[in-house]
Amino acid sequence: MAGQRRNILKTFFGVSLIATLAPFLSWGGFLYRPERSAALRQRIANIKDLEPNSRITFSYPATGNPQIDSDPFRQYGLIRLPTGEVKAYSKVCVHLWCLWDYFPSSREMQCPCHGTVYNPDTGVAVRGPASLQPYPTNALPELELEIDGEGNIYATGLKGRVGYGREYRELLQPLQQLQQSSPNQEVTVYIPLRDALPTRTALEIVRSYDVKPVRIYGFREMRVERDGRTVTEREWMVAETEAEAGDMDAVYALELATRPAEAIKIAENRQVITVMLRR
């Protein structure tokens, strides 16, 4: 029953999180959990020190007190994607509050307890139990980030509520505003797919809209020998034309040039998580 028993979470972290098991906590307890959404500018790392397709774990807001900073609700994962972009999400899975980890080989955030998988472009659950939860409880809270001229990455505030979720459909609001004010303006949008699709399938989706591909993000799978075993590895690739994308085995996202109304229409496609305006 709620409140009768909790396991102790032991977290060891610096630049990486070693322990991933979190306590089973009741939803009743969550309802009274204080929000930590106050804006606070905190330096996290320098982008020059992060390899593409890697992640570090940090506490926010950090107090300098190890006991306080080890609270799972203060743990965040900063991911530098293969595209070079950086994203930071709460480590607390929105299903039952275990802590996810990032797997560069598959470019996925995975929760070890019940198998929820999150898309790192958006923090939205795409497989597993959290993906079946209603919006907005199917997306990880996200930290707002700034990068200064020297490459220092700062967290400046939290969007969403840790353990509960985040409204990610607000990403469509700039497009909706442009649709009203400048309907004929050409925009560039980023389209993260729920799951990586065979290249031909992804391009067929694109061709069904009035858009022009700007960049296509995907990978090619290779069989290599490692430690006496044959394993599959992915080579992450970027193409600027459909012809260049022919070398890819699968596509996970696209940048498209189009008009606001068409971009909003694409967001209705079930293969697409959301549509993000590039600035």
N, C-alpha and C positions, 0 to 999 in steps of 0.2 A: 504494500500500500504506500501511497505517496508520503514521503517524509520519514518513513520508518528506517530506511537504510540507504547509505551512500558509500560508495567506495572512494578511497583517497586517490586522487590523481597525482602521479609523480612525473614531473616534467623536467627534463634536463635539456637546456638549450643554450646556444650561443649563436653561431651562424647556422646551426642546424638543429632540428628537433629529433631527439632519439626515441623518446617514448611516445606512443601514439594512442594508448588506451585512455579514455576519459570516463568519468563516472556516469552511471545511469541516473539522471535527475528527473524529477517529476515535473510535468507541465504546470502543476499547481505551484511548485516552487519557482518556476520561471516567471509566473505572472507578477511576482513581487520582487523580481531581480531588478536592481537599479540600472538604468540606462547609462551608458558611458559615451555620449555623443557630443560632449562639449568640445568646441574647437580648440585645438592645442597644436602649435607648430613644433614638430619634433623631427630632428634629423635622424634618418634611418641608416643610410649608407651612401656611397658614391657609385654612380652607375658604371664608372670605369672599372670598378672592382667586381662587377657581376658579369659572368659569362652569359651570353644568350642561352635561353632554355635552362635556367638554373633558378634556385630559390634560397632565401634565407628566412629565418624565423626571428621575430623580435616582439617586445612587449610595448603596448601603447594604451594609455599614456604611461611612460616609464617614470617611476618614482625614485629609483636607486635603492629601494628596499627589496631585497631578493624575495622575501616572503610575499610581499604584495605583488611584485612583478611576475611571480610564477603562477598567479591566478590564470587558469585557462581562458577566462573571459577577457584577458588582456593580451592574448597571444594572436599574432597575425603572421601571415605568410606573404612575403614580397617575392613576386615572380618576375623575372625578366624573360619575356616570351621570345621564341625564335625570331619574331619580327623586330625585336629590339625594344618594344614597348615594355613598360613596367606596370604591374597591377599589384594591389595589396588587399587581401581579404581576411576576415576573421577566420581563425583556425577551427572554430567550433561548428561542427556539422549541424545543419538546421533540422536534422531528423531526431537523433537522440543524444546529441552533444558529445560524441567522440571527436577526435581531432584528425583532420584529413592530412595527407601529405601529397607532395607533387612528384610525379614520375616523368622525368624528361623523355624517356624512351617512347612513351605513348602520348606525351603532351596532355596529361590528364591529372586532375586533382581527385584522389580517391580516399574515401573513408574506410578504415580497416574493419569497422564493426559490422556494418550491414550492407556494404558494397555501393553506397552512393558515389556517383562520379559527377564531378563538376567541370564545366567548360572554363578554362582559365581566361578566356577573353572577357567573359561576363560574370563569372562566379555563379552561373545558373546550373542547377542540377539537371543533368540530361539522362541519367540512368540511375536505377536503384530507388529506394523508398522515398528519399527527399524529392525526387522528380515527380512523384505522384501527389505531393502536397499542393494545396491550392496556392496560387499567387496571393501575396508576395512571400509566402513561407518556403518557397523553393529556390531562393537565391541567397548567397552569403552576403552579409554586410560588407561594404567596401570602403576602404579608406581613400579620401581625396588626397592626391599627391601633387607636389610641385617639384620641379627640377631647376636648380639655378644654373647660372652660366658656367660654373665650375663642375657641374655634374652631380652636386649633392642632392639627394632625394629627401624631401620632407613630407611627413604626414601632416595634414592640416585639419582633419575632421573626419567624422564617420557618417556614412550614409547607411541607415538601417539600424536594426536592433540585434545585438549579438544573441545568437541562439534562436532567433525568430525569423529574420529574413530582411529583404530589401526590395523596394519598389524599383525595378529595372526598366519598366515600360516608360519611365520618364525620359529615357534616352530618345524617345520619339518626339518629345515636345519641341526641340529646335526645328525639326522638319515640319511639324504641324504649323509652327509659327511662320516658317518660310512659305508654306503652301498658301497661307492667307496673304502675306505681304509681297512675296516675289515668286509667284507660281511658275514662272518660266526660267528662273535662275538655275543654271546647272550646278549640281552639288556632287561632291564625292562622298560616298558612304562605305562603311565597312560592314560586311555581312558575315558574322560568325555562324557556322552551321552547327546544328545539334550534334551530329556525328559526322566524322570524315566520310565523304562519299567518293565512289569511283569517279575519276576525272570526267569521264563522258557524261555521267549522271549529273554532276555538278554543273557542267557547262550547258547541258540541256535545260536545266532550271533557269540559268541566266538568259538563255536565248528566248525564253517565253515572256520576257519583259523588255521594255524599251530602255535598254541600258547599254553601256559600253564598258567592257572590262578594262580596269586600269592596272590591277595587280591580282594575281592568283596565288594563294598560299597552299602548299601541299607538301607531300613527301613521297620518297621512293624507298621501297623496302629492299634490303639487301641481306643475303645470308652470309655470315662471316664466322670464322673460327675464333673462339675466345675461351681460354683456359681449357682446351681440349674438347670443347663443345661447339656445336654449330648453333648459332643463335641468329635471330632476326633483328636487325637494327634499321632505324629510319634515318634517311638523309633529308633534312628539312630544306625546302626549295621555295623560291619565289620566281614567278614568271610574269611578264608584262603582256603577253599575247597568248591566245588559245593555242597557237602552234608550239610555243615554248612549253606550255603546260602538258604537252603530249608525253613528256618524259616522266610525268608524275603518275604514281599509282592511285593516289587519292588526294582530294582537296578538302581542307578544313575551314577555309574562309576566303572571301573575295573582297576586293575594293572595286566599286562600280561608279561610273559617272552617269548621272541621270537627273531627273527633276524631282522636286519634293514629293509630289503626289505618287509618282511611280515607286519611289523609295518606300513610302508608307505602305503601298500595296504589297511590296515584297515581304514586309514584316508579317503579313498574314499567312505566308507559306509555312507549313508545319515543319519543314526541314530547317528553317531559319529561327534562331533564338530571338534576335532583335536586329534593328538597323541603327548603326551609330554614325552620326555625322562627323566627317573629318574636317578639321579646322585648319 
